[in-house]
């Protein structure tokens, strides 16, 4: 049944706006989620980060036990309900052997219907899984049958069978629907009902183990270890030497660190070798350590998390000592050779776990899903297997108070524009005659023009702190522009919640900051948004630009109280070939009689341009990011080569490195893309 039609009374000149509102209300009534706003969020100088809320999901544990030539499956639900099933073992092997082979050869495509094969082994036919899912999702008959994609499920597979432990269960699919995309988390476990819970502090002790023999580098990618260390320093920026983390390159150092550091997490990276059926972990000093001996060491000083980002662990049977070493969470992969993407996955997982404060398995799932969407996870190269035995996991957040730490792009470039605006705002506050400043910014596409307002706000809140207190208001520009002068005033009153017949001067004063007795000037900043082909608002015509400026001069200038100041701001995205036309149009408008009023000033900012390599290097040197000083020069060069200096592309890569990745990981990716051998210069030619 459709909801009843919604009828609105339309005022003249507002039909399109109310039609849009009516359509949005119908979408909400039908359960359609409207697109998320892309408008920049307002920020303040002080910020309190909240621990993210987690939505509980259904839990299902399946024990898989091989008895002779039969696989027995028992299904355990939290309410004590249980089901049972059996499968012929030879049929299980026949269905899943192609997937087992694929795990060890990531260059091959995923076998057809691999996810459905996993589902069939676990759940069987529809008549078999329907009563199970009815109990799991609490949908007894005669309610409609719940399909597997109804909701997320934390699926724990309790088994000791090596063949089953080595399968990528996250590929589980029903029909053509990958269940991971619908919130299903899959992991193997040694215990039917784990009782221990764990807490990761901020920061906690971490041990990095670099593998490698005398004949090769410690790792195929020398930036790998630095990338992991870098992300730990980013999520835990204590301002001191990271005594909570240690890197070891020898067997003796590993054994000492396990006893002396007692690490909460261990991260091992590199390549292992197989000798006489035993997996050996080689070290730089020529020593080696059997995987079974490593398991013995872990039993004596068990960490909470072990991540074996190691190539050469193809035989699942060799991993059994590690999986039985009482480590609550083990992540590993079955790759025969090293894959460059393995570093990026580990960095992203650490970020998601330690910075987003997620359950580490949930973090692994989210990162895997993100890589699937970006088509970087077409092989198990970036998808480790997960083996866990814990009840709950809590991760503490390292609290930051500076918004600048989270938004490095606020200080990148734009020095000329920010300095000019700070100067003119101070002059506006000092003037007794001037009331309103119209501020126009413009740039070509790709220059992150919509973020300029956020950059200016970040600068002004510091640069004008002694003379002004600014309240920031975002306003929607009228969609119907036939009577723009009238509609601008009506829209402004509507969006600022004006009462019937309330004068605009009173509305402005109500939205002004309280500065009595502070010696500062109250300022209301009106942000009308960004105009352009791909911007919030459609491009402005010259007549519409003139009407907006005239509204700012005459209507706002007349309404502004004597003790208040207004900034009317708009940003125009204009192709570089039309910059001269816009410049000349604004020059002519500045000479109009309404533009030369004493209460009004039109300020046009220089066009935003590309980022120069020297400016980018200075940005790093000035300490506006967490990029290590040892790579600041090279990362500046490679970012310019990658983006051709486009501000938006540079800011996106910087944000990814600061918030989700690592500068060393980014450098490694750029080197590979640009065909530069690791650690070597590509311009080392004689002068």
Buried (B, 14 or more C-beta within 10 A) or exposed (E): EEEEEEEEEEEEBBEEBEEEEBEEEBEEEEEEEEEEEEBBEEBEEEBEEEEEEEEEBBBBBBBBBBEEEEBEBBBBBEEEEEBEBEBEBEEBEEBBEBBBEBBBBBEEEBBEBBBBBBBBBBBBEEEEBBBBBBBBBEBEEEEEBBBBBBBBBBBBBBBBBBBBBBBBBBBBBBEEBBBBEBBBBBBBBBBEEBEEEBEBEBBBBBBBBBBBBEEEBBBBBBBBBBBBBBBBBBBBBEEEEBEBBBBBBBBEBBBEBBEEBEBBBBBBBBBBBBEEEEBBBBBBEEBBBBBBBBBEBBEEBBBBBBBBBBBBBBBBEBBBBBBEBEBBBBBBBBBBEBBBBBBBBBBBBBBBBBBBBBBBBBBBBBBBBBBBEEEBBBBBBBBBBBBBBBEEBEBBBBEBEEBBBBBBBBBBBBEEBBEBBBEBBBBBBEBEEBBBBBBBBBBBBBBBBBBBBBBBBBBBBEBBEEBBBBEBBBBBBBBBBEEBBBBBBBBBBBEBEBEEEEEBBEBBBEBBBEBEEEEBBBBBBBBBBBBBEEBBBEBBEEEBBBBBBBBBBBBBBEBBBEEBBBBBBBBBBBEEEBBEEBBEBBEEBBEBEBBEBEBBBBBBBEBBBBBEBEBBBBBBEEEBBBBBEEBBEBBBBBBBBBBEBBBBBBBBBBBBBBBBBBBBBBBBBBBEEEEBEBEEEBEEEEE
